[in-house]
Amino acid sequence: MFKTALKFILFDKPKSIGALAGVVISVFLIGQQCGIFIFLTNAMSSLVKNNSQYIWVTDAKTTNVNALSAIDIRIGTELESVPGVKRVSPIVIAGGSAKFENGQSSGITLIGSEAPYFIGGPWNLSSGSKENMLADGAIITDYFDKKALGEAKQGDYFEVNGNKVYIAGQTKGVRGFGGPAYSFTTIERARSLSKFSKYKASAYLVQWDDNVTKEFAIRNIERHVHGVKAWDSSNFANQTILTVLKSSGIAISFGTLIVFALITGFVIIGLTLYSSAIDRIKDYGTLKAIGATNGYIRRLIVTQAMIIGVVGFIIGYALVTGFKNGIANAGTFFEYPNWLKATFLGITLFIALAGSLFAIRRITKLEPAQVFRG
Protein backbone atom coordinates (compact mmCIF):
# COMPACT_ATOMS: atom_id res chain seq x y z
CA MET A 1 0.00 0.00 0.00
CA PHE A 2 2.75 2.47 0.98
CA LYS A 3 4.80 1.78 -2.17
CA THR A 4 1.74 2.12 -4.40
CA ALA A 5 0.76 5.41 -2.72
CA LEU A 6 4.31 6.69 -3.13
CA LYS A 7 4.27 5.81 -6.85
CA PHE A 8 1.03 7.76 -7.26
CA ILE A 9 2.61 10.77 -5.53
CA LEU A 10 5.82 10.66 -7.58
CA PHE A 11 3.94 10.17 -10.86
CA ASP A 12 2.61 13.74 -10.79
CA LYS A 13 5.37 15.68 -9.05
CA PRO A 14 4.04 19.22 -9.70
CA LYS A 15 0.70 18.46 -8.05
CA SER A 16 2.38 16.58 -5.20
CA ILE A 17 4.68 19.54 -4.61
CA GLY A 18 1.62 21.80 -4.61
CA ALA A 19 -0.09 19.69 -1.94
CA LEU A 20 3.14 19.56 0.04
CA ALA A 21 3.42 23.35 -0.16
CA GLY A 22 -0.09 23.64 1.27
CA VAL A 23 0.91 21.59 4.31
CA VAL A 24 4.19 23.47 4.76
CA ILE A 25 2.45 26.86 4.56
CA SER A 26 -0.18 25.79 7.10
CA VAL A 27 2.36 24.37 9.56
CA PHE A 28 4.59 27.42 9.27
CA LEU A 29 1.78 29.96 9.67
CA ILE A 30 0.22 28.08 12.60
CA GLY A 31 3.60 27.56 14.28
CA GLN A 32 4.63 31.17 13.72
CA GLN A 33 1.42 32.63 15.13
CA CYS A 34 1.35 30.22 18.07
CA GLY A 35 4.99 31.04 18.85
CA ILE A 36 4.41 34.78 18.90
CA PHE A 37 1.26 34.25 20.98
CA ILE A 38 3.27 32.18 23.49
CA PHE A 39 5.89 34.93 23.67
CA LEU A 40 3.26 37.60 24.30
CA THR A 41 1.45 35.62 26.99
CA ASN A 42 4.77 34.88 28.67
CA ALA A 43 5.60 38.59 28.57
CA MET A 44 2.21 39.47 30.07
CA SER A 45 2.96 37.39 33.15
CA SER A 46 6.77 37.30 33.21
CA LEU A 47 6.99 39.15 36.52
CA VAL A 48 4.85 36.50 38.20
CA LYS A 49 6.28 33.47 36.40
CA ASN A 50 9.82 34.45 37.37
CA ASN A 51 8.74 34.78 41.01
CA SER A 52 6.55 31.69 41.05
CA GLN A 53 7.96 30.39 44.34
CA TYR A 54 6.10 33.07 46.31
CA ILE A 55 2.55 33.95 47.26
CA TRP A 56 1.62 37.27 45.67
CA VAL A 57 -0.31 39.68 47.88
CA THR A 58 -1.94 42.57 46.02
CA ASP A 59 -4.77 45.03 46.33
CA ALA A 60 -8.09 43.17 46.57
CA LYS A 61 -9.28 44.39 43.16
CA THR A 62 -6.09 43.62 41.24
CA THR A 63 -6.29 40.98 38.50
CA ASN A 64 -3.30 42.04 36.38
CA VAL A 65 0.33 42.17 37.51
CA ASN A 66 0.94 44.86 34.88
CA ALA A 67 -1.56 47.18 36.57
CA LEU A 68 -0.88 46.93 40.30
CA SER A 69 -2.48 49.36 42.73
CA ALA A 70 -0.30 50.65 45.56
CA ILE A 71 -0.98 49.21 49.01
CA ASP A 72 -0.04 50.53 52.45
CA ILE A 73 3.25 49.34 53.93
CA ARG A 74 1.41 48.55 57.16
CA ILE A 75 -0.02 45.59 55.24
CA GLY A 76 3.51 44.18 55.28
CA THR A 77 3.59 44.30 59.09
CA GLU A 78 0.22 42.55 59.26
CA LEU A 79 1.41 39.85 56.88
CA GLU A 80 4.44 39.12 59.04
CA SER A 81 2.15 38.25 61.96
CA VAL A 82 -0.01 35.80 59.97
CA PRO A 83 0.41 32.16 61.06
CA GLY A 84 2.29 30.19 58.41
CA VAL A 85 4.12 33.19 56.94
CA LYS A 86 7.92 32.96 56.97
CA ARG A 87 9.12 36.08 55.14
CA VAL A 88 7.44 39.12 53.57
CA SER A 89 9.18 41.10 50.83
CA PRO A 90 7.77 44.29 49.30
CA ILE A 91 8.34 45.26 45.68
CA VAL A 92 7.80 48.58 43.94
CA ILE A 93 6.94 48.82 40.26
CA ALA A 94 6.89 52.34 38.84
CA GLY A 95 7.32 54.16 35.57
CA GLY A 96 9.97 56.67 34.65
CA SER A 97 11.32 58.70 31.76
CA ALA A 98 14.90 58.01 30.69
CA LYS A 99 17.17 60.35 28.75
CA PHE A 100 20.41 59.11 27.21
CA GLU A 101 23.69 60.66 26.16
CA ASN A 102 22.84 60.35 22.46
CA GLY A 103 19.77 62.54 23.00
CA GLN A 104 17.29 59.67 22.80
CA SER A 105 14.46 59.44 25.33
CA SER A 106 12.24 56.53 26.28
CA GLY A 107 10.03 55.21 29.00
CA ILE A 108 11.36 52.80 31.58
CA THR A 109 9.73 50.49 34.14
CA LEU A 110 11.55 50.44 37.46
CA ILE A 111 11.26 47.30 39.56
CA GLY A 112 12.56 47.82 43.07
CA SER A 113 13.35 44.93 45.40
CA GLU A 114 14.62 44.84 48.96
CA ALA A 115 18.19 43.98 49.99
CA PRO A 116 19.75 41.60 50.87
CA TYR A 117 17.59 38.95 49.13
CA PHE A 118 16.25 41.10 46.26
CA ILE A 119 13.10 38.99 46.04
CA GLY A 120 11.20 40.10 42.96
CA GLY A 121 14.16 40.57 40.64
CA PRO A 122 16.34 40.72 38.73
CA TRP A 123 16.51 37.28 37.10
CA ASN A 124 18.36 35.89 34.06
CA LEU A 125 21.46 37.89 34.92
CA SER A 126 24.08 37.72 32.17
CA SER A 127 26.56 40.17 33.71
CA GLY A 128 26.96 41.72 37.13
CA SER A 129 25.14 40.59 40.27
CA LYS A 130 22.15 41.61 42.34
CA GLU A 131 24.50 43.17 44.89
CA ASN A 132 25.71 45.59 42.21
CA MET A 133 22.41 47.44 42.66
CA LEU A 134 23.55 48.60 46.11
CA ALA A 135 25.98 51.10 44.58
CA ASP A 136 24.77 54.69 44.32
CA GLY A 137 22.72 55.19 41.14
CA ALA A 138 22.98 51.56 40.04
CA ILE A 139 20.30 49.88 37.95
CA ILE A 140 20.22 46.66 35.92
CA THR A 141 18.80 46.66 32.39
CA ASP A 142 18.26 43.99 29.74
CA TYR A 143 20.73 43.27 26.97
CA PHE A 144 18.01 43.19 24.30
CA ASP A 145 16.69 46.63 25.29
CA LYS A 146 19.94 48.28 24.21
CA LYS A 147 18.36 50.03 21.21
CA ALA A 148 15.41 51.30 23.25
CA LEU A 149 17.84 52.54 25.91
CA GLY A 150 19.89 54.76 23.65
CA GLU A 151 22.53 52.11 22.87
CA ALA A 152 23.68 52.38 26.50
CA LYS A 153 25.94 49.56 27.65
CA GLN A 154 27.12 48.35 31.04
CA GLY A 155 28.88 51.15 32.89
CA ASP A 156 27.19 53.94 30.92
CA TYR A 157 25.34 56.76 32.69
CA PHE A 158 21.99 58.26 31.77
CA GLU A 159 19.11 60.05 33.51
CA VAL A 160 15.85 58.74 34.91
CA ASN A 161 13.39 61.50 35.77
CA GLY A 162 16.31 63.94 35.94
CA ASN A 163 18.42 61.74 38.25
CA LYS A 164 21.73 60.27 37.12
CA VAL A 165 21.93 56.46 37.09
CA TYR A 166 24.25 53.93 35.50
CA ILE A 167 23.98 50.38 34.20
CA ALA A 168 25.56 48.13 36.84
CA GLY A 169 24.60 44.82 35.23
CA GLN A 170 22.46 43.25 32.56
CA THR A 171 19.83 40.57 32.28
CA LYS A 172 19.21 38.65 29.06
CA GLY A 173 15.71 37.92 27.86
CA VAL A 174 13.70 39.72 30.57
CA ARG A 175 10.68 40.95 28.64
CA GLY A 176 7.63 42.87 29.80
CA PHE A 177 4.37 43.28 27.94
CA GLY A 178 3.49 46.29 25.85
CA GLY A 179 5.26 48.83 28.01
CA PRO A 180 8.66 50.35 28.68
CA ALA A 181 11.74 48.21 29.26
CA TYR A 182 12.15 46.52 32.63
CA SER A 183 14.96 47.89 34.78
CA PHE A 184 15.85 46.67 38.27
CA THR A 185 17.19 48.52 41.27
CA THR A 186 16.80 48.68 45.04
CA ILE A 187 13.36 49.42 46.43
CA GLU A 188 14.63 52.67 47.97
CA ARG A 189 16.08 53.90 44.67
CA ALA A 190 12.94 52.91 42.75
CA ARG A 191 10.88 55.00 45.16
CA SER A 192 13.28 57.93 44.95
CA LEU A 193 13.57 57.95 41.15
CA SER A 194 9.82 57.64 40.55
CA LYS A 195 8.57 59.70 43.52
CA PHE A 196 6.74 56.58 44.72
CA SER A 197 5.53 57.04 48.30
CA LYS A 198 7.78 55.45 50.91
CA TYR A 199 4.61 54.44 52.74
CA LYS A 200 3.37 52.33 49.83
CA ALA A 201 4.36 49.17 47.97
CA SER A 202 3.09 47.70 44.71
CA ALA A 203 2.81 44.15 46.06
CA TYR A 204 4.24 41.77 48.64
CA LEU A 205 5.93 38.47 47.88
CA VAL A 206 5.38 36.02 50.71
CA GLN A 207 7.30 32.88 51.61
CA TRP A 208 5.44 30.38 53.74
CA ASP A 209 6.76 28.19 56.56
CA ASP A 210 8.14 24.79 55.64
CA ASN A 211 5.72 23.06 57.99
CA VAL A 212 2.56 24.42 56.31
CA THR A 213 1.17 24.22 52.79
CA LYS A 214 0.93 27.14 50.42
CA GLU A 215 -2.87 26.82 50.40
CA PHE A 216 -2.92 27.04 54.21
CA ALA A 217 -0.84 30.23 54.13
CA ILE A 218 -3.07 31.78 51.45
CA ARG A 219 -6.23 31.07 53.45
CA ASN A 220 -4.66 32.52 56.59
CA ILE A 221 -3.54 35.69 54.82
CA GLU A 222 -7.02 36.37 53.45
CA ARG A 223 -8.57 35.54 56.83
CA HIS A 224 -6.31 37.83 58.88
CA VAL A 225 -5.51 40.71 56.49
CA HIS A 226 -8.35 42.76 55.00
CA GLY A 227 -8.35 44.63 51.70
CA VAL A 228 -5.86 42.35 49.96
CA LYS A 229 -5.87 39.34 47.68
CA ALA A 230 -3.41 36.46 48.23
CA TRP A 231 -2.58 34.75 44.96
CA ASP A 232 -1.07 31.42 44.13
CA SER A 233 1.50 32.48 41.52
CA SER A 234 0.16 30.21 38.76
CA ASN A 235 -3.37 31.49 39.32
CA PHE A 236 -2.15 35.10 39.26
CA ALA A 237 -0.22 34.50 36.03
CA ASN A 238 -3.25 32.89 34.37
CA GLN A 239 -5.58 35.64 35.59
CA THR A 240 -3.20 38.30 34.29
CA ILE A 241 -3.16 36.69 30.85
CA LEU A 242 -6.95 36.33 30.85
CA THR A 243 -7.43 39.97 31.89
CA VAL A 244 -5.13 41.27 29.17
CA LEU A 245 -6.68 39.05 26.49
CA LYS A 246 -10.18 40.16 27.46
CA SER A 247 -9.25 43.83 27.22
CA SER A 248 -7.44 43.55 23.88
CA GLY A 249 -7.98 42.01 20.47
CA ILE A 250 -4.91 39.79 20.65
CA ALA A 251 -6.75 36.48 20.97
CA ILE A 252 -9.14 37.28 18.09
CA SER A 253 -6.28 38.46 15.88
CA PHE A 254 -4.14 35.38 16.38
CA GLY A 255 -7.13 33.05 16.29
CA THR A 256 -8.23 34.48 12.93
CA LEU A 257 -4.78 33.98 11.43
CA ILE A 258 -4.60 30.38 12.68
CA VAL A 259 -8.05 29.59 11.23
CA PHE A 260 -6.93 31.16 7.95
CA ALA A 261 -3.86 28.90 7.92
CA LEU A 262 -6.06 25.84 8.52
CA ILE A 263 -8.42 26.77 5.69
CA THR A 264 -5.50 27.51 3.36
CA GLY A 265 -3.96 24.09 3.94
CA PHE A 266 -7.30 22.31 3.68
CA VAL A 267 -8.23 23.96 0.37
CA ILE A 268 -4.80 23.57 -1.25
CA ILE A 269 -4.48 19.89 -0.31
CA GLY A 270 -8.09 19.12 -1.16
CA LEU A 271 -8.00 20.71 -4.59
CA THR A 272 -4.57 19.29 -5.42
CA LEU A 273 -5.46 15.72 -4.46
CA TYR A 274 -8.78 16.03 -6.27
CA SER A 275 -7.09 17.32 -9.42
CA SER A 276 -4.48 14.58 -9.21
CA ALA A 277 -7.19 11.95 -8.81
CA ILE A 278 -9.03 13.25 -11.89
CA ASP A 279 -5.80 13.14 -13.90
CA ARG A 280 -5.26 9.51 -12.89
CA ILE A 281 -8.87 8.46 -13.03
CA LYS A 282 -8.06 5.68 -15.54
CA ASP A 283 -5.54 4.18 -13.12
CA TYR A 284 -8.08 4.17 -10.28
CA GLY A 285 -10.69 2.76 -12.67
CA THR A 286 -8.29 -0.01 -13.69
CA LEU A 287 -7.65 -0.86 -10.05
CA LYS A 288 -11.39 -1.17 -9.46
CA ALA A 289 -11.78 -3.24 -12.65
CA ILE A 290 -9.23 -5.80 -11.45
CA GLY A 291 -10.98 -6.16 -8.11
CA ALA A 292 -9.85 -3.28 -5.88
CA THR A 293 -12.59 -2.38 -3.44
CA ASN A 294 -13.70 1.11 -2.51
CA GLY A 295 -12.08 0.48 0.88
CA TYR A 296 -8.74 -0.17 -0.80
CA ILE A 297 -9.09 2.98 -2.92
CA ARG A 298 -9.91 5.03 0.18
CA ARG A 299 -6.86 3.67 2.02
CA LEU A 300 -4.68 4.38 -1.02
CA ILE A 301 -5.78 8.02 -1.22
CA VAL A 302 -5.56 8.48 2.56
CA THR A 303 -2.05 6.97 2.56
CA GLN A 304 -1.00 9.50 -0.09
CA ALA A 305 -2.46 12.29 2.03
CA MET A 306 -0.68 11.02 5.16
CA ILE A 307 2.68 10.81 3.36
CA ILE A 308 2.26 14.38 2.14
CA GLY A 309 1.12 15.44 5.63
CA VAL A 310 4.08 13.91 7.48
CA VAL A 311 6.69 15.18 5.00
CA GLY A 312 5.04 18.60 4.98
CA PHE A 313 5.02 18.68 8.77
CA ILE A 314 8.74 17.87 8.95
CA ILE A 315 9.61 20.63 6.47
CA GLY A 316 7.18 23.12 8.03
CA TYR A 317 8.38 22.46 11.56
CA ALA A 318 12.00 22.88 10.42
CA LEU A 319 11.06 26.30 9.03
CA VAL A 320 9.25 27.19 12.26
CA THR A 321 12.33 26.19 14.27
CA GLY A 322 14.46 28.40 12.04
CA PHE A 323 12.01 31.26 12.59
CA LYS A 324 12.10 30.71 16.36
CA ASN A 325 15.90 30.71 16.46
CA GLY A 326 16.05 33.76 14.20
CA ILE A 327 13.82 36.02 16.29
CA ALA A 328 15.53 34.78 19.47
CA ASN A 329 18.52 36.85 18.33
CA ALA A 330 16.32 39.93 18.80
CA GLY A 331 15.21 38.89 22.29
CA THR A 332 11.93 37.20 21.36
CA PHE A 333 12.12 33.92 23.23
CA PHE A 334 9.55 31.16 23.37
CA GLU A 335 9.40 27.37 23.52
CA TYR A 336 6.70 25.05 22.24
CA PRO A 337 5.42 22.67 24.94
CA ASN A 338 5.35 19.01 23.92
CA TRP A 339 1.55 18.92 23.89
CA LEU A 340 1.53 21.77 21.36
CA LYS A 341 4.04 19.99 19.11
CA ALA A 342 1.78 16.93 19.17
CA THR A 343 -1.18 19.20 18.37
CA PHE A 344 0.71 20.64 15.37
CA LEU A 345 1.21 17.12 14.03
CA GLY A 346 -2.40 16.19 14.72
CA ILE A 347 -3.68 19.31 12.94
CA THR A 348 -1.39 18.63 9.99
CA LEU A 349 -2.66 15.07 9.60
CA PHE A 350 -6.23 16.28 10.02
CA ILE A 351 -5.75 18.84 7.23
CA ALA A 352 -4.28 16.16 4.97
CA LEU A 353 -7.03 13.66 5.79
CA ALA A 354 -9.83 16.20 5.39
CA GLY A 355 -8.33 17.40 2.12
CA SER A 356 -8.30 13.85 0.76
CA LEU A 357 -12.09 13.56 1.14
CA PHE A 358 -12.65 15.46 -2.12
CA ALA A 359 -10.71 12.84 -4.08
CA ILE A 360 -12.21 9.91 -2.16
CA ARG A 361 -15.78 11.02 -2.91
CA ARG A 362 -15.01 11.37 -6.62
CA ILE A 363 -13.14 8.09 -7.08
CA THR A 364 -15.38 5.82 -4.99
CA LYS A 365 -18.37 6.84 -7.15
CA LEU A 366 -16.46 5.82 -10.26
CA GLU A 367 -17.64 2.79 -12.20
CA PRO A 368 -14.87 0.93 -14.10
CA ALA A 369 -17.04 0.74 -17.22
CA GLN A 370 -17.12 4.55 -17.37
CA VAL A 371 -13.35 4.62 -17.78
CA PHE A 372 -13.19 2.00 -20.50
CA ARG A 373 -16.11 3.55 -22.38
CA GLY A 374 -14.20 6.85 -22.32
KEMI-846930 format. One record per residue (C-alpha): x, y, z. Coordinates in steps of 0.5 Angstrom, whole numbers, plus 500, padded with zeros to 3 digits. Layout:
<recs>
XYZ ...
</recs>
This chain:
<recs>
500500500 505505502 510504496 503504491 502511495 509513494 509512486 502516485 505522489 512521485 508520478 505527478 511531482 508538481 501537484 505533490 509539491 503544491 500539496 506539500 507547500 500547503 502543509 508547510 505554509 500552514 505549519 509555519 504560519 500556525 507555529 509562527 503565530 503560536 510562538 509570538 503568542 507564547 512570547 507575549 503571554 510570557 511577557 504579560 506575566 514575566 514578573 510573576 513567573 520569575 517570582 513563582 516561589 512566593 505568595 503575591 499579596 496585592 490590593 484586593 481589586 488587582 487582577 493584573 501584575 502590570 497594573 498594581 495599585 499601591 498598598 500601605 506599608 503597614 500591610 507588611 507589618 500585619 503580614 509578618 504577624 500572620 501564622 505560617 508566614 516566614 518572610 515578607 518582602 516589599 517591591 516597588 514598581 514605578 515608571 520613569 523617564 530616561 534621557 541618554 547621552 546621545 540625546 535619546 529619551 524613553 520610558 523606563 519601568 523601575 523595579 525596586 527590591 529590598 536588600 540583602 535578598 532582593 526578592 522580586 528581581 533581577 533575574 537572568 543576570 548575564 553580567 554583574 550581581 544583585 549586590 551591584 545595585 547597592 552602589 550609589 545610582 546603580 541600576 540593572 538593565 537588559 541587554 536586549 533593551 540597548 537600542 531603547 536605552 540610547 545604546 547605553 552599555 554597562 558602566 554608562 551614565 544617564 538620567 532617570 527623572 533628572 537623576 543621574 544613574 548608571 548601568 551596574 549590570 545586565 540581565 538577558 531576556 527579561 521582557 515586560 509587556 507593552 511598556 517601557 523596559 524593565 530596570 532593577 534597583 534597590 527599593 529605596 532608589 526606585 522610590 527616590 527616582 520615581 517619587 513613589 511614597 516611602 509609605 507605600 509598596 506595589 506588592 508584597 512577596 511572601 515566603 511561607 514556613 516550611 511546616 505549613 502548606 502554601 494554601 494554608 498560608 494564603 488562607 491565613 493571610 486573607 483571614 487576618 489581613 483586610 483589603 488585600 488579595 493573596 495570590 498563588 503565583 500560578 493563579 496570579 500569572 494566569 489571571 494577569 494573562 486573562 485580564 490583558 487578553 480580555 482588554 485587548 484584541 490580541 486573542 482575536 487577532 492571533 486566533 484569526 490568523 491561525 484559522 486562516 492558516 488552517 483554511 489555507 492548508 485545507 484548501 490547498 491540499 484538498 484541491 491539489 489531491 482532487 486535481 491529482 486524482 482526476 488526472 489519474 482517474 484511469 489508474 484508479 479506475 483500473 485498480 477498481 476494475 482488477 478488484 480493488 475495493 473502495 476501502 483500498 482506494 480510500 486507504 491509498 488516498 489517505 496514505 498519500 495525504 499522510 505522507 505529504 502531511 508528515 513530510 510537510 510537518 517536518 519541513 514546516 517545523 524546521 522553518 518554525 525552529 529557524 524563525 524561533 532561533 532568528 528572533 531570539 537574537 533580538 530578545 524574543 524568546 519562547 519555547 513550544 511545550 511538548 503538548 503544543 508540538 504534538 498538537 501541531 502534528 495532529 493539526 497537520 495530519 488533520 488538514 491532510 486527512 480532511 483535504 483528502 476527502 475531496 479526492 476520496 468522494 470523487 474516486 469512490 463514486 467512479 465506476 470502472 466501466 466509465 473509464 474504459 468507455 472514455 
</recs>
